[in-house]
Structures are given as structure tokens and as C-alpha cells.
Amino acid sequence: MDKAAENSGQLSENVVLTTATKRTAIKRKCNFMKKLKTTDALRSEYKRSDFGELVRGKYADRITEESNVVLLEPDIARAFPNDEAVNKALRYLLEVAEVSTRLINR
């Protein structure tokens, strides 16, 4: 029984040593992947003229037209805890407008 205990102890020591050795080898292999220091300058193979004119906010109008995001005034935003509350209130307002329009058109 003592030999079995000794063998299991040796086995676990070997496994630990092997794992530690593998970790060291992996660390050595990974050293080549360190990031290089870069500068903000363009690489020599690129020319600034290849990129065309830079325009700030070039797509701002298109995004505004295609977007359905609405910016609420601060006092209105305080009245609604989240988007669900805003949607519920607007749906109710549409329903009331629809009902009142039907009553007027009779």
C-alpha cells in the first residue's frame, strides 16, 4: 500500500513538472507575438493623397434621415422612466386622437 501511495505521489509530481515545463515552453514561443511600437505616421508605402479629402460629419445628414432616434427635452425625459413608457404614452395619444377624429366626422 505504501508503494501505491508513493507511485501516485511520483505520478502527480511528474504531471506537475511536465505542466510547468509546457507552460515555460509556451511562454517562450509566445514572446514573438509581442506588439510592436507604432507611431501615428503613415507607412512609407501609403500616400496621404491616396485617401481623398477628409470631411468631418460626412454622413451626418444621411444618418439623421435614416434614424428614428428622438432626443427628448430634459423635463419630458424626467416624466418617462424608459422607452417603453414613452411608447405607451404615444400609443395612447394616437388612440385618443383617432377616437376624437371619428367622433368629429360623424
N, C-alpha and C positions, 0 to 999 in steps of 0.2 A: 504494500500500500504506500510505503514511503517512496518507492521508485516511481509510482504513478504520479504522486504529488510532485516529485522532483521533475519528471518529464513534462508535466503540464506547466510547471514554472519555467522550464527552459523554453518550451514552445512559445509561451507568451512573451518571454524576453526576446526571442528571435523575431517574433512578429513585430514587436515594438521597435527593435533595431532596424528591421527591414523597412518599416514605415517611415522611420526617421531618415533613413538613407534615401528613400524615394523622395521625401519632401525636399531634402537638400539638393538632390539632382534636379528636381523640378524648378526650384528657385534659381539654380544656375542657368537652366535653359531659358527661363523667363526674363533674364536680365537683358536680352537683346530687344525686348519689346518695350523698353522704356521710351517715354515720349521725348521727342526732340524739342529743343527750344526753338520757338518760332518768332518771327518778327512780323510787324504789320505791313512790311513792304511786299510788293508783288514779286513773284518769282521771275527770274530773268526771261523765261520763255513766254511770259504774258506781257502784253502792252496795254496801257490804260485806254488807248484809242479803240481797242477791240470790243470794249464793253458798252459803247454808246454813251449818250447823255444820262446822267443820274438825275432823277426828278423826285423830289420829296412829295409823298402823297399822291403818286401817280394813279393809284387805283381807288382812292378815297371816294370819289363820286360813284363809281360802279358799286362799291360795297354798300354805300348808303342806299342806292336804289334797290339793290337785291336783298337787303337785310330787312327783317321785321322786328328788330330790336328797338324798343322805345325807351327813352330816358325820361323818367318821372321827376317832377319837381320835388324838392325835399319834403314839403308839407304833405303832398299826396303820398309819397313813399312811406311816410310815417304811419299813414292810415291803413296800409296793407302790409301784413307780415311777410307775404311771399307771392310768387307769381300765380299760384292757384287762387288766392283771394282776389287778385286783380281780375283774372279771367272770369271768376264767378260774378263779380260786380258788373263787369262789362256785358256778360251774357244776360244778366237780369235787366240791365238798362236797355239792351236791344229788344228784349221781350216786352218790356213796358212800352217802348216806342212803337213796336209792331201792333200791340193791342190798342193803343190810343189812336193809331192811324186807321185801324179797322173801324173803330167807333166813329171817327170823323167822317169816313167815307160812306157810311150807311145812309 
